[in-house]
Amino acid sequence: MAMRQTPLTCSGHTRPVVDLAFSGITPYGYFLISACKADGKPMLRQGDTGDWIGTFLGHKGAVWGATLNTDATKAATAAADFTAKVWDALSGDEVLTLAHKHIVKTVNFTQDSGCLLTGGNDKLLRIYDLSNTDAAPQEIAGHTSAIKKALWCNNDKQILSAAEDKTIRLWDGRSMEEVKTLSFNTSVSSMEYMADGEILVITYGKTIAFYDALSLDLIKSVDAPAPINSASLHPEKDFFVAGGEDFKLYKFDYSTKEELESYKGHFGPVHCRFSPDGELYASCSEDGTLRLWQTAVGKTYGLWKCILPEDLATENSEPL
């Protein structure tokens, strides 16, 4: 029996939502943070239901990036007010403000939450030691245009960065030296790193490409029907999803590269990310909403409940 995908819509933001990230799985479930370009108010939600938990108040400009640490005790945000902020994700309190010289676009914690990596329009990567906040950050120069995304990889020994200069660069985290560079014919629109398997997911133009994160060797690439904003690979590597500038969300088979489904629910370019358990994927858009979609449509999970016709008949029958 064919099941119809019924996404959960999470409202709350008043302006374009440009980034989202999940925590790892904790004893209390997993969590989702979203960044809004104009209202300057990142939001924390329960990951499997989309229920609003709280809003981080303190930025005075567009928030371009947001992330959670693995156990969802800390959040970090990158903003147009020339700051990155670290937050207590349990209380919502601002813990630390890190001043920059230009707009900050990306933030990422190490696995132990001891360091924060930032990048932005001043073309520099910065590494902050969160246990010694008085110390100046380490800086890595090399990109010639604004940095869009920066991520720790290889057990925090290396750093990956994507910039408007149409390159992705791999850096040694200790020596700060550039290890390898990938060059493209257009700017990279998104980059996702999967520690399990060391896979890097990159989107540029209409292309979704998968690279070995350690060697930066190409594994495979897929051409999508429209320019793609972001893509995310399922934790089991069965599927991947991609959000298009045509307002659609696409789902592909990772092995065969076959397009399985596409959904149009947003009214703006779409960004997306799989949950850590792979049961759902979240999408956000410039229409100001987040949506949660089931990986296996019809499965009872979170707020979704599968009721088969025979169960419905039983529920509605009068006792004899």
Disulfide bonds with the S-S distance in Angstrom:
none
